[in-house]
Amino acid sequence: MTKETRPWGYYEILYTENGMQIKRLVVHSGKRLSLQSHEKRSEHWYIKEGQALAEIEGNTYTLDVGHSITILKGEKHRVSAAGNDDLELIEIQEGTYLGEDDIVRYDDDFGRA
């Protein structure tokens, strides 16, 4: 497994196959990912632990354990850990390219936009 540390927490790549990648993300309490979009992939988030606040195209969704949501290619989105606990989610990426450089950032708490 490949573990990558980020300012918001970390992710691990669990599985990669042609056109699909599965990651485990842990977002620390009070942290959030950048508002971003992807040109070449869609994502599906499944909440494993904690509570998520998902923002997709300006709409906000509260997701509890067992809930999931789909982000289509090109949609602006972000996720944050709501509540006092870390958020753990499974992210399934599907597309023609799954590299980390397929990220367009619009807003970021850590100065990466």
C-alpha positions as CSV (number, residue, x, y, z in Angstrom):
1,M,0.0,0.0,0.0
2,T,1.2,3.5,-0.8
3,K,0.5,6.0,2.0
4,E,0.7,9.7,1.1
5,T,0.6,12.4,3.8
6,R,-1.3,15.6,3.1
7,P,-2.0,18.7,5.2
8,W,-5.5,17.5,5.8
9,G,-4.6,13.9,6.8
10,Y,-3.5,11.1,4.5
11,Y,-4.6,8.6,1.9
12,E,-3.6,5.0,0.9
13,I,-4.0,3.5,-2.5
14,L,-5.7,0.1,-1.9
15,Y,-6.2,-1.1,-5.5
16,T,-5.4,0.0,-9.0
17,E,-6.6,-1.5,-12.2
18,N,-7.0,-0.1,-15.7
19,G,-9.3,2.9,-15.4
20,M,-10.1,2.4,-11.7
21,Q,-8.4,3.2,-8.4
22,I,-9.6,2.7,-4.8
23,K,-8.2,4.8,-2.0
24,R,-8.7,5.1,1.7
25,L,-8.7,8.7,2.9
26,V,-8.4,9.9,6.5
27,V,-9.3,13.5,7.0
28,H,-8.4,14.9,10.4
29,S,-11.2,16.5,12.5
30,G,-11.7,20.2,11.4
31,K,-9.8,19.7,8.1
32,R,-11.0,19.7,4.6
33,L,-9.6,19.0,1.1
34,S,-9.3,21.8,-1.5
35,L,-12.3,22.8,-3.6
36,Q,-11.3,21.0,-6.8
37,S,-12.4,19.3,-10.0
38,H,-11.0,16.6,-12.3
39,E,-11.0,16.6,-16.1
40,K,-10.4,12.9,-16.6
41,R,-12.1,11.0,-13.7
42,S,-15.2,10.7,-11.6
43,E,-15.2,9.8,-7.9
44,H,-17.5,7.9,-5.6
45,W,-17.1,8.4,-1.8
46,Y,-18.3,5.9,0.8
47,I,-18.2,7.0,4.4
48,K,-16.6,4.4,6.6
49,E,-16.1,6.3,9.9
50,G,-17.0,9.8,11.2
51,Q,-19.2,12.3,9.5
52,A,-18.5,14.1,6.2
53,L,-19.6,17.4,4.8
54,A,-19.5,17.1,1.1
55,E,-19.7,20.1,-1.2
56,I,-20.5,19.4,-4.8
57,E,-21.3,22.2,-7.3
58,G,-22.3,24.6,-4.5
59,N,-24.6,22.1,-2.8
60,T,-23.7,20.8,0.7
61,Y,-24.5,17.3,1.9
62,T,-24.0,15.7,5.3
63,L,-23.0,12.1,5.0
64,D,-22.9,9.6,7.9
65,V,-21.4,6.1,8.1
66,G,-22.7,3.9,5.4
67,H,-23.7,6.8,3.1
68,S,-22.1,7.4,-0.3
69,I,-22.1,10.1,-3.0
70,T,-20.9,10.3,-6.6
71,I,-18.9,13.2,-8.1
72,L,-19.0,13.4,-11.8
73,K,-16.1,14.4,-14.0
74,G,-15.7,18.2,-14.1
75,E,-17.8,18.9,-11.0
76,K,-16.3,21.2,-8.3
77,H,-16.2,19.4,-5.0
78,R,-14.6,19.1,-1.6
79,V,-15.0,17.0,1.5
80,S,-14.4,18.0,5.2
81,A,-14.5,16.1,8.5
82,A,-17.5,17.3,10.4
83,G,-17.8,16.8,14.1
84,N,-15.0,16.0,16.6
85,D,-13.8,12.7,15.0
86,D,-11.5,12.0,12.0
87,L,-13.3,11.1,8.8
88,E,-12.5,7.9,7.0
89,L,-13.8,7.3,3.5
90,I,-13.3,5.0,0.6
91,E,-12.8,6.8,-2.7
92,I,-13.4,4.9,-6.0
93,Q,-11.9,6.8,-8.9
94,E,-12.9,5.9,-12.5
95,G,-11.6,7.5,-15.7
96,T,-9.1,7.6,-18.5
97,Y,-6.3,9.1,-16.2
98,L,-6.0,8.7,-12.4
99,G,-2.9,10.7,-11.6
100,E,-2.7,13.2,-8.8
101,D,-1.9,16.0,-11.3
102,D,-5.5,15.8,-12.7
103,I,-6.6,18.3,-10.0
104,V,-7.7,21.9,-10.7
105,R,-7.9,23.7,-7.4
106,Y,-10.2,26.7,-6.8
107,D,-9.8,27.2,-3.1
108,D,-7.5,25.7,-0.5
109,D,-6.9,26.1,3.2
110,F,-3.2,25.3,2.7
111,G,-2.2,27.7,0.0
112,R,-2.1,25.2,-2.9
113,A,-4.8,26.9,-5.1
